[in-house]
Amino acid sequence: MIELEVQDYYKGLPALDQVKINTLFARAVLEQRIPGKVYADSKEKPGAFYVVHPYGMSLVYGTAANPDFYHWLSDYITGRAENRIQAEWLQGDPAGDWSERIDAIAAAHNSTLPAGGRESGQDNYRAIEKNTRVNFSFDREAYCAARAQFFKQEADLVRTGKEHFFAQTGSVLPRFFWRDEEHFLAEGAGYSILEDGGVASTAFSSCITADQLEIGIETAEASRGKGYAFTVCAALIDYCLDHRLEPVWACRLENQGSYYLAQKLGFKPSLTLPYYRLAL
């Protein structure tokens, strides 16, 4: 089990091309658009990969992993190896048996933890929690109908600029997906609504390729419930359509706000898969 050098990240791309779920965050790391970590079962001819995005999203995929890789995977996701520096949200390629392996690791690990979960007060409580990840497909006709009804024409809508990059508050922010504001302005895109001298809501490209743009969205707590999230997302979707980019949306099923906003914008749930929270 090794950590690949940056110059070897490209070795993970052919296998990633075979993964039939939203993997834009992993591609951003492998293409060195943003710093991350890539682990593999071999340096010379790797077959299995574990990619970590700096935001805390991770993906395990590939085939022909040697036994050492599976032992490393168990130690890594349970925290026994003590080489994980942050909590992660882990996905496994559904075409392989990764979810089954993670389920087995999680069951064995969680059975050793104290009863009562987080409420037990144990500092070392590190349960592996299983959630659901939803991938969506975009329905342009449904989007256009919704935009005509819900877009707020009166909103103070602007293109997200350098002065807004650090101004938005929340947990899903451009600065977590881009190296810095210059990188975002050069390669990314976003739209923000301004209110009372601050940034109320921002939709931005969390990942972007030559033909796809994944949407990230954050609205300040005091500005929620006003329809701002729909409007900034619609502006970014319009940008995608103008630039021949497919708008991409994925979220946890448990994040009901994002789940229903996606459908209001014309996205249709297309696939669900396990999504594991690895506590630090």
C-alpha positions as CSV (number, residue, x, y, z in Angstrom):
1,M,0.0,0.0,0.0
2,I,1.6,3.3,-1.1
3,E,0.8,7.0,-1.4
4,L,1.4,8.0,-5.1
5,E,3.6,10.8,-6.0
6,V,1.9,13.7,-7.7
7,Q,3.5,12.9,-11.0
8,D,1.9,9.4,-10.9
9,Y,-1.7,10.6,-10.3
10,Y,-2.5,10.2,-14.0
11,K,-2.3,6.4,-13.4
12,G,-5.7,6.6,-11.7
13,L,-7.5,8.2,-14.6
14,P,-8.1,5.2,-16.9
15,A,-9.8,3.3,-14.1
16,L,-11.7,6.3,-13.0
17,D,-13.2,6.6,-16.5
18,Q,-14.9,3.3,-15.9
19,V,-16.7,4.4,-12.7
20,K,-20.3,5.2,-13.6
21,I,-21.1,7.6,-10.8
22,N,-20.3,11.3,-10.2
23,T,-16.6,11.4,-9.6
24,L,-15.7,15.0,-10.5
25,F,-14.1,15.6,-7.1
26,A,-11.8,12.7,-7.5
27,R,-10.9,13.8,-11.1
28,A,-10.1,17.3,-9.8
29,V,-7.4,15.7,-7.6
30,L,-6.1,13.3,-10.1
31,E,-5.8,16.1,-12.7
32,Q,-4.0,18.2,-10.1
33,R,-6.6,21.0,-10.2
34,I,-6.6,20.9,-6.4
35,P,-4.3,19.3,-3.9
36,G,-5.3,16.0,-2.4
37,K,-4.0,12.5,-1.7
38,V,-4.0,9.4,-3.9
39,Y,-3.2,5.9,-2.5
40,A,-2.9,2.8,-4.6
41,D,-2.0,-0.9,-4.3
42,S,1.1,-0.6,-6.5
43,K,3.3,2.1,-7.9
44,E,4.3,0.4,-11.1
45,K,0.9,-1.1,-12.1
46,P,-1.8,0.1,-9.7
47,G,-5.2,-1.5,-10.0
48,A,-7.0,-0.1,-6.9
49,F,-7.1,3.5,-5.8
50,Y,-8.2,5.6,-2.9
51,V,-8.5,9.4,-3.7
52,V,-9.0,12.0,-1.0
53,H,-10.3,15.5,-1.9
54,P,-9.2,18.3,0.6
55,Y,-12.9,19.0,1.4
56,G,-13.1,15.5,2.9
57,M,-14.7,13.5,0.1
58,S,-13.1,10.3,-0.8
59,L,-13.5,7.5,-3.4
60,V,-12.2,3.9,-3.5
61,Y,-12.3,2.2,-6.9
62,G,-10.5,-0.2,-9.2
63,T,-9.8,-3.9,-9.3
64,A,-7.1,-6.4,-8.6
65,A,-6.1,-5.0,-5.2
66,N,-3.6,-7.1,-3.3
67,P,-4.4,-8.2,0.3
68,D,-2.2,-5.4,1.7
69,F,-4.5,-2.8,0.2
70,Y,-7.5,-4.3,1.9
71,H,-5.7,-4.4,5.2
72,W,-4.7,-0.8,4.7
73,L,-8.2,0.2,3.8
74,S,-9.5,-1.3,7.0
75,D,-6.9,0.4,9.1
76,Y,-7.4,3.7,7.4
77,I,-11.2,4.0,7.5
78,T,-11.4,2.8,11.1
79,G,-8.7,5.2,12.2
80,R,-6.4,2.4,13.5
81,A,-3.6,3.6,11.3
82,E,-3.8,7.1,12.7
83,N,-2.8,8.5,9.3
84,R,-6.1,10.2,8.5
85,I,-6.0,13.9,9.3
86,Q,-9.7,14.8,8.9
87,A,-13.2,13.3,8.8
88,E,-14.2,11.9,5.4
89,W,-17.2,11.1,3.4
90,L,-16.3,7.9,1.5
91,Q,-17.9,6.4,-1.6
92,G,-17.0,3.0,-3.2
93,D,-17.4,2.2,-6.9
94,P,-20.7,0.3,-7.0
95,A,-19.4,-1.8,-10.0
96,G,-16.9,-3.4,-7.6
97,D,-17.4,-5.0,-4.2
98,W,-16.2,-2.0,-2.3
99,S,-19.4,-1.2,-0.5
100,E,-19.7,-4.8,0.7
101,R,-16.1,-4.6,2.0
102,I,-16.7,-1.3,3.7
103,D,-19.9,-2.6,5.2
104,A,-18.0,-5.6,6.7
105,I,-15.3,-3.4,8.0
106,A,-17.8,-1.0,9.5
107,A,-19.8,-3.8,11.2
108,A,-16.7,-5.3,12.8
109,H,-15.4,-1.9,13.9
110,N,-18.7,-0.5,15.2
111,S,-19.3,-3.6,17.3
112,T,-16.3,-2.8,19.3
113,L,-17.5,0.7,20.3
114,P,-19.2,1.7,23.5
115,A,-23.0,1.6,23.5
116,G,-24.8,4.9,23.4
117,G,-23.1,6.3,20.3
118,R,-21.9,9.9,20.4
119,E,-24.1,10.5,23.5
120,S,-21.8,8.1,25.4
121,G,-19.3,10.9,25.9
122,Q,-16.4,8.7,24.7
123,D,-13.6,10.8,23.2
124,N,-12.5,7.9,21.0
125,Y,-16.0,7.3,19.6
126,R,-15.3,6.7,15.9
127,A,-18.3,5.0,14.4
128,I,-18.5,4.5,10.6
129,E,-21.9,5.9,9.8
130,K,-23.7,4.8,6.6
131,N,-25.7,7.4,4.7
132,T,-27.0,7.6,1.1
133,R,-25.5,9.5,-1.8
134,V,-27.8,10.6,-4.6
135,N,-26.7,11.4,-8.1
136,F,-29.0,13.4,-10.3
137,S,-29.6,13.8,-14.1
138,F,-30.5,17.2,-15.5
139,D,-33.9,17.8,-17.3
140,R,-33.5,21.0,-19.3
141,E,-37.2,21.3,-20.1
142,A,-38.2,20.9,-16.4
143,Y,-35.6,23.5,-15.4
144,C,-36.8,26.1,-17.9
145,A,-40.4,25.7,-16.7
146,A,-39.2,26.1,-13.0
147,R,-37.0,29.1,-13.8
148,A,-39.8,31.0,-15.4
149,Q,-41.8,30.5,-12.2
150,F,-39.2,30.8,-9.3
151,F,-36.3,33.0,-10.5
152,K,-36.2,36.2,-8.4
153,Q,-35.7,39.0,-10.9
154,E,-35.4,41.6,-8.2
155,A,-32.5,40.0,-6.4
156,D,-29.2,41.8,-6.3
157,L,-27.5,39.0,-8.4
158,V,-23.8,39.4,-9.3
159,R,-21.0,37.2,-10.7
160,T,-19.0,35.8,-7.8
161,G,-15.8,37.8,-7.7
162,K,-12.6,38.1,-5.7
163,E,-14.4,40.3,-3.1
164,H,-17.0,37.6,-2.5
165,F,-14.7,34.6,-2.4
166,F,-14.2,34.7,1.4
167,A,-17.3,36.7,2.2
168,Q,-19.9,33.8,2.1
169,T,-20.4,32.0,5.4
170,G,-21.3,28.4,5.8
171,S,-19.8,25.0,5.1
172,V,-20.0,24.6,1.3
173,L,-17.8,27.4,0.1
174,P,-15.6,28.1,-3.0
175,R,-12.5,28.4,-0.8
176,F,-12.8,24.7,0.1
177,F,-12.8,23.6,-3.5
178,W,-10.2,25.9,-5.1
179,R,-6.6,26.7,-4.2
180,D,-7.3,30.4,-3.9
181,E,-9.5,33.2,-5.3
182,E,-7.2,33.6,-8.3
183,H,-7.6,30.0,-9.2
184,F,-11.4,30.2,-8.9
185,L,-11.6,33.4,-11.0
186,A,-9.4,31.9,-13.7
187,E,-11.0,28.5,-14.0
188,G,-14.3,28.5,-12.0
189,A,-17.6,30.3,-12.1
190,G,-20.2,31.4,-9.6
191,Y,-23.1,33.7,-8.8
192,S,-24.0,35.5,-5.6
193,I,-26.9,37.4,-4.2
194,L,-26.0,40.4,-2.1
195,E,-28.1,41.6,0.8
196,D,-27.6,44.2,3.6
197,G,-24.0,44.7,2.6
198,G,-23.1,41.0,2.7
199,V,-23.3,37.8,0.6
200,A,-26.6,36.1,1.2
201,S,-26.2,33.1,-1.2
202,T,-23.7,31.7,-3.6
203,A,-23.8,29.0,-6.2
204,F,-20.4,28.0,-7.6
205,S,-18.5,25.4,-9.6
206,S,-17.2,23.0,-7.0
207,C,-15.6,21.0,-9.8
208,I,-15.4,21.7,-13.5
209,T,-14.2,19.8,-16.6
210,A,-14.3,20.4,-20.3
211,D,-18.0,19.3,-20.5
212,Q,-19.4,19.2,-16.9
213,L,-19.8,21.6,-14.0
214,E,-20.8,20.4,-10.5
215,I,-22.8,22.9,-8.5
216,G,-22.0,23.8,-4.9
217,I,-24.5,26.0,-3.0
218,E,-24.5,27.9,0.3
219,T,-26.9,30.3,1.8
220,A,-26.3,32.3,4.9
221,E,-28.6,31.2,7.7
222,A,-30.3,34.6,8.1
223,S,-31.1,34.6,4.4
224,R,-32.7,31.2,4.0
225,G,-36.3,30.7,3.0
226,K,-36.3,33.6,0.5
227,G,-35.7,31.7,-2.7
228,Y,-32.1,32.9,-3.1
229,A,-30.7,29.4,-3.5
230,F,-32.9,28.7,-6.5
231,T,-31.9,32.0,-8.1
232,V,-28.1,31.7,-7.8
233,C,-28.3,28.1,-8.9
234,A,-30.4,29.0,-11.9
235,A,-27.9,31.7,-12.8
236,L,-25.1,29.1,-12.7
237,I,-27.2,26.6,-14.7
238,D,-27.7,29.3,-17.3
239,Y,-23.9,29.8,-17.4
240,C,-23.6,26.0,-18.0
241,L,-26.1,26.0,-20.9
242,D,-24.4,29.1,-22.5
243,H,-21.0,27.3,-22.3
244,R,-22.2,23.8,-23.3
245,L,-21.5,22.4,-19.9
246,E,-23.7,19.7,-18.3
247,P,-24.8,20.9,-14.8
248,V,-24.1,18.2,-12.3
249,W,-25.7,17.8,-8.8
250,A,-25.1,15.2,-6.1
251,C,-25.9,15.3,-2.4
252,R,-26.6,13.2,0.6
253,L,-30.2,11.9,0.7
254,E,-30.2,13.0,4.4
255,N,-29.6,16.6,3.2
256,Q,-33.2,17.2,2.5
257,G,-32.7,20.9,1.6
258,S,-30.2,20.1,-1.2
259,Y,-32.2,17.0,-2.3
260,Y,-35.4,19.0,-2.8
261,L,-33.8,22.1,-4.2
262,A,-32.2,19.9,-6.9
263,Q,-35.6,18.6,-8.0
264,K,-37.1,22.1,-8.0
265,L,-34.3,23.1,-10.4
266,G,-35.1,20.2,-12.8
267,F,-32.7,17.6,-11.6
268,K,-34.1,14.0,-11.4
269,P,-32.7,11.4,-8.9
270,S,-30.9,8.9,-11.1
271,L,-28.8,6.7,-8.7
272,T,-28.3,6.1,-5.0
273,L,-25.3,4.5,-3.3
274,P,-23.9,4.1,0.2
275,Y,-22.0,7.1,1.6
276,Y,-19.9,6.5,4.7
277,R,-19.0,9.1,7.2
278,L,-15.5,8.4,8.7
279,A,-15.1,10.3,12.0
280,L,-11.8,11.6,13.0
